[in-house]
């Protein structure tokens, strides 16, 4: 994680307003659902542009031997913030990200969204992995 923080601090543009967010995604066991766990750190600038790095573990449904681990994936994309009461009772953030990895196509992460397994990772072989993601800290 120290490498991730160093990368983010280097990528952080000087003289501009930005937030550093760490997040964690933890899957639950649901029959027939492909799942993922992730941990990441991102920088969100004043225009809601996102850059960061994350580690990711994906597993196909009911296939214990299918675990794949990806370390230090570079991601970039956008953030959209939804205020409490707009869509749900609670506020949440949506991260729409592209990956530097050749297997992972895109991420649709809903941070602090209270619906089970709402966050998604899409792979090049058209598998959809699901998880629950929460913000750990914001600076």
C-alpha positions as protocol buffer text, in pm:
chain_id: "A"
residue {
  index: 1
  type: UNK
  ca { x: 0 y: 0 z: 0 }
}
residue {
  index: 2
  type: UNK
  ca { x: 299 y: 231 z: 48 }
}
residue {
  index: 3
  type: UNK
  ca { x: 372 y: 207 z: -326 }
}
residue {
  index: 4
  type: UNK
  ca { x: 12 y: 303 z: -395 }
}
residue {
  index: 5
  type: UNK
  ca { x: 33 y: 609 z: -171 }
}
residue {
  index: 6
  type: UNK
  ca { x: 363 y: 717 z: -331 }
}
residue {
  index: 7
  type: UNK
  ca { x: 208 y: 686 z: -677 }
}
residue {
  index: 8
  type: UNK
  ca { x: -92 y: 894 z: -576 }
}
residue {
  index: 9
  type: UNK
  ca { x: 119 y: 1167 z: -420 }
}
residue {
  index: 10
  type: UNK
  ca { x: 331 y: 1188 z: -735 }
}
residue {
  index: 11
  type: UNK
  ca { x: 21 y: 1195 z: -956 }
}
residue {
  index: 12
  type: UNK
  ca { x: -145 y: 1463 z: -743 }
}
residue {
  index: 13
  type: UNK
  ca { x: -136 y: 1787 z: -940 }
}
residue {
  index: 14
  type: UNK
  ca { x: 30 y: 2072 z: -754 }
}
residue {
  index: 15
  type: UNK
  ca { x: -175 y: 2383 z: -687 }
}
residue {
  index: 16
  type: UNK
  ca { x: -514 y: 2222 z: -749 }
}
residue {
  index: 17
  type: UNK
  ca { x: -787 y: 2107 z: -517 }
}
residue {
  index: 18
  type: UNK
  ca { x: -808 y: 1729 z: -492 }
}
residue {
  index: 19
  type: UNK
  ca { x: -933 y: 1463 z: -254 }
}
residue {
  index: 20
  type: UNK
  ca { x: -751 y: 1142 z: -173 }
}
residue {
  index: 21
  type: UNK
  ca { x: -992 y: 856 z: -107 }
}
residue {
  index: 22
  type: UNK
  ca { x: -914 y: 504 z: 11 }
}
residue {
  index: 23
  type: UNK
  ca { x: -1182 y: 240 z: -37 }
}
residue {
  index: 24
  type: UNK
  ca { x: -1242 y: -127 z: 25 }
}
residue {
  index: 25
  type: UNK
  ca { x: -1471 y: -372 z: -156 }
}
residue {
  index: 26
  type: UNK
  ca { x: -1573 y: -691 z: 21 }
}
residue {
  index: 27
  type: UNK
  ca { x: -1785 y: -954 z: -150 }
}
residue {
  index: 28
  type: UNK
  ca { x: -2055 y: -1170 z: 0 }
}
residue {
  index: 29
  type: UNK
  ca { x: -2130 y: -1528 z: -95 }
}
residue {
  index: 30
  type: UNK
  ca { x: -2437 y: -1536 z: -320 }
}
residue {
  index: 31
  type: UNK
  ca { x: -2520 y: -1850 z: -516 }
}
residue {
  index: 32
  type: UNK
  ca { x: -2444 y: -1806 z: -887 }
}
residue {
  index: 33
  type: UNK
  ca { x: -2278 y: -1464 z: -850 }
}
residue {
  index: 34
  type: UNK
  ca { x: -1916 y: -1402 z: -952 }
}
residue {
  index: 35
  type: UNK
  ca { x: -1748 y: -1192 z: -683 }
}
residue {
  index: 36
  type: UNK
  ca { x: -1456 y: -958 z: -627 }
}
residue {
  index: 37
  type: UNK
  ca { x: -1264 y: -803 z: -339 }
}
residue {
  index: 38
  type: UNK
  ca { x: -1062 y: -486 z: -388 }
}
residue {
  index: 39
  type: UNK
  ca { x: -865 y: -220 z: -207 }
}
residue {
  index: 40
  type: UNK
  ca { x: -764 y: 108 z: -364 }
}
residue {
  index: 41
  type: UNK
  ca { x: -653 y: 465 z: -332 }
}
residue {
  index: 42
  type: UNK
  ca { x: -765 y: 733 z: -574 }
}
residue {
  index: 43
  type: UNK
  ca { x: -728 y: 1106 z: -632 }
}
residue {
  index: 44
  type: UNK
  ca { x: -1040 y: 1298 z: -732 }
}
residue {
  index: 45
  type: UNK
  ca { x: -980 y: 1645 z: -876 }
}
residue {
  index: 46
  type: UNK
  ca { x: -1215 y: 1945 z: -877 }
}
residue {
  index: 47
  type: UNK
  ca { x: -1368 y: 1828 z: -1208 }
}
residue {
  index: 48
  type: UNK
  ca { x: -1440 y: 1479 z: -1063 }
}
residue {
  index: 49
  type: UNK
  ca { x: -1167 y: 1316 z: -1274 }
}
residue {
  index: 50
  type: UNK
  ca { x: -1031 y: 1008 z: -1096 }
}
residue {
  index: 51
  type: UNK
  ca { x: -682 y: 851 z: -1108 }
}
residue {
  index: 52
  type: UNK
  ca { x: -547 y: 586 z: -879 }
}
residue {
  index: 53
  type: UNK
  ca { x: -431 y: 235 z: -813 }
}
residue {
  index: 54
  type: UNK
  ca { x: -597 y: -69 z: -667 }
}
residue {
  index: 55
  type: UNK
  ca { x: -548 y: -435 z: -596 }
}
residue {
  index: 56
  type: UNK
  ca { x: -820 y: -677 z: -702 }
}
residue {
  index: 57
  type: UNK
  ca { x: -915 y: -1039 z: -649 }
}
residue {
  index: 58
  type: UNK
  ca { x: -1188 y: -1197 z: -863 }
}
residue {
  index: 59
  type: UNK
  ca { x: -1354 y: -1537 z: -828 }
}
residue {
  index: 60
  type: UNK
  ca { x: -1608 y: -1708 z: -1049 }
}
residue {
  index: 61
  type: UNK
  ca { x: -1923 y: -1843 z: -882 }
}
residue {
  index: 62
  type: UNK
  ca { x: -1888 y: -2182 z: -712 }
}
residue {
  index: 63
  type: UNK
  ca { x: -1535 y: -2224 z: -850 }
}
residue {
  index: 64
  type: UNK
  ca { x: -1282 y: -2216 z: -566 }
}
residue {
  index: 65
  type: UNK
  ca { x: -990 y: -2272 z: -803 }
}
residue {
  index: 66
  type: UNK
  ca { x: -1078 y: -1975 z: -1021 }
}
residue {
  index: 67
  type: UNK
  ca { x: -931 y: -1701 z: -801 }
}
residue {
  index: 68
  type: UNK
  ca { x: -727 y: -1441 z: -991 }
}
residue {
  index: 69
  type: UNK
  ca { x: -527 y: -1168 z: -817 }
}
residue {
  index: 70
  type: UNK
  ca { x: -426 y: -838 z: -977 }
}
residue {
  index: 71
  type: UNK
  ca { x: -184 y: -607 z: -793 }
}
residue {
  index: 72
  type: UNK
  ca { x: -137 y: -234 z: -849 }
}
residue {
  index: 73
  type: UNK
  ca { x: -383 y: -186 z: -1134 }
}
residue {
  index: 74
  type: UNK
  ca { x: -382 y: 173 z: -1256 }
}
residue {
  index: 75
  type: UNK
  ca { x: -733 y: 311 z: -1296 }
}
residue {
  index: 76
  type: UNK
  ca { x: -876 y: 633 z: -1435 }
}
residue {
  index: 77
  type: UNK
  ca { x: -1223 y: 765 z: -1493 }
}
residue {
  index: 78
  type: UNK
  ca { x: -1487 y: 983 z: -1332 }
}
residue {
  index: 79
  type: UNK
  ca { x: -1678 y: 1023 z: -1008 }
}
residue {
  index: 80
  type: UNK
  ca { x: -2039 y: 1122 z: -969 }
}
residue {
  index: 81
  type: UNK
  ca { x: -2170 y: 1213 z: -623 }
}
residue {
  index: 82
  type: UNK
  ca { x: -2535 y: 1153 z: -537 }
}
residue {
  index: 83
  type: UNK
  ca { x: -2670 y: 1351 z: -243 }
}
residue {
  index: 84
  type: UNK
  ca { x: -2888 y: 1185 z: 20 }
}
residue {
  index: 85
  type: UNK
  ca { x: -3250 y: 1171 z: -96 }
}
residue {
  index: 86
  type: UNK
  ca { x: -3176 y: 1196 z: -470 }
}
residue {
  index: 87
  type: UNK
  ca { x: -3173 y: 822 z: -545 }
}
residue {
  index: 88
  type: UNK
  ca { x: -3159 y: 659 z: -203 }
}
residue {
  index: 89
  type: UNK
  ca { x: -3187 y: 780 z: 155 }
}
residue {
  index: 90
  type: UNK
  ca { x: -2807 y: 782 z: 189 }
}
residue {
  index: 91
  type: UNK
  ca { x: -2548 y: 973 z: -14 }
}
residue {
  index: 92
  type: UNK
  ca { x: -2306 y: 768 z: -226 }
}
residue {
  index: 93
  type: UNK
  ca { x: -2039 y: 803 z: -495 }
}
residue {
  index: 94
  type: UNK
  ca { x: -2024 y: 625 z: -830 }
}
residue {
  index: 95
  type: UNK
  ca { x: -1680 y: 562 z: -979 }
}
residue {
  index: 96
  type: UNK
  ca { x: -1676 y: 473 z: -1349 }
}
residue {
  index: 97
  type: UNK
  ca { x: -1322 y: 353 z: -1417 }
}
residue {
  index: 98
  type: UNK
  ca { x: -1110 y: 201 z: -1692 }
}
residue {
  index: 99
  type: UNK
  ca { x: -822 y: -31 z: -1610 }
}
residue {
  index: 100
  type: UNK
  ca { x: -462 y: -60 z: -1725 }
}
residue {
  index: 101
  type: UNK
  ca { x: -494 y: -438 z: -1693 }
}
residue {
  index: 102
  type: UNK
  ca { x: -556 y: -646 z: -2005 }
}
residue {
  index: 103
  type: UNK
  ca { x: -812 y: -877 z: -1834 }
}
residue {
  index: 104
  type: UNK
  ca { x: -1022 y: -616 z: -1654 }
}
residue {
  index: 105
  type: UNK
  ca { x: -1219 y: -382 z: -1883 }
}
residue {
  index: 106
  type: UNK
  ca { x: -1412 y: -150 z: -1655 }
}
residue {
  index: 107
  type: UNK
  ca { x: -1525 y: -85 z: -1299 }
}
residue {
  index: 108
  type: UNK
  ca { x: -1860 y: 55 z: -1186 }
}
residue {
  index: 109
  type: UNK
  ca { x: -1803 y: 106 z: -814 }
}
residue {
  index: 110
  type: UNK
  ca { x: -2079 y: 241 z: -592 }
}
residue {
  index: 111
  type: UNK
  ca { x: -1908 y: 361 z: -274 }
}
residue {
  index: 112
  type: UNK
  ca { x: -2125 y: 356 z: 41 }
}
residue {
  index: 113
  type: UNK
  ca { x: -2428 y: 237 z: -158 }
}
residue {
  index: 114
  type: UNK
  ca { x: -2654 y: 30 z: 69 }
}
residue {
  index: 115
  type: UNK
  ca { x: -2776 y: -224 z: -189 }
}
residue {
  index: 116
  type: UNK
  ca { x: -2608 y: -566 z: -171 }
}
residue {
  index: 117
  type: UNK
  ca { x: -2350 y: -646 z: -443 }
}
residue {
  index: 118
  type: UNK
  ca { x: -2416 y: -324 z: -639 }
}
residue {
  index: 119
  type: UNK
  ca { x: -2053 y: -262 z: -742 }
}
residue {
  index: 120
  type: UNK
  ca { x: -1937 y: -430 z: -1063 }
}
residue {
  index: 121
  type: UNK
  ca { x: -1618 y: -530 z: -1242 }
}
residue {
  index: 122
  type: UNK
  ca { x: -1635 y: -632 z: -1610 }
}
residue {
  index: 123
  type: UNK
  ca { x: -1371 y: -858 z: -1767 }
}
residue {
  index: 124
  type: UNK
  ca { x: -1267 y: -901 z: -2131 }
}
residue {
  index: 125
  type: UNK
  ca { x: -1424 y: -1247 z: -2140 }
}
residue {
  index: 126
  type: UNK
  ca { x: -1759 y: -1088 z: -2044 }
}
residue {
  index: 127
  type: UNK
  ca { x: -1774 y: -1201 z: -1683 }
}
residue {
  index: 128
  type: UNK
  ca { x: -1945 y: -965 z: -1440 }
}
residue {
  index: 129
  type: UNK
  ca { x: -1809 y: -970 z: -1084 }
}
residue {
  index: 130
  type: UNK
  ca { x: -2002 y: -809 z: -794 }
}
residue {
  index: 131
  type: UNK
  ca { x: -1916 y: -672 z: -451 }
}
residue {
  index: 132
  type: UNK
  ca { x: -1995 y: -412 z: -183 }
}
residue {
  index: 133
  type: UNK
  ca { x: -1765 y: -107 z: -167 }
}
residue {
  index: 134
  type: UNK
  ca { x: -1716 y: 145 z: 111 }
}
residue {
  index: 135
  type: UNK
  ca { x: -1502 y: 453 z: 160 }
}
residue {
  index: 136
  type: UNK
  ca { x: -1241 y: 398 z: 431 }
}
residue {
  index: 137
  type: UNK
  ca { x: -1100 y: 752 z: 446 }
}
residue {
  index: 138
  type: UNK
  ca { x: -1102 y: 1085 z: 264 }
}
residue {
  index: 139
  type: UNK
  ca { x: -830 y: 1351 z: 285 }
}
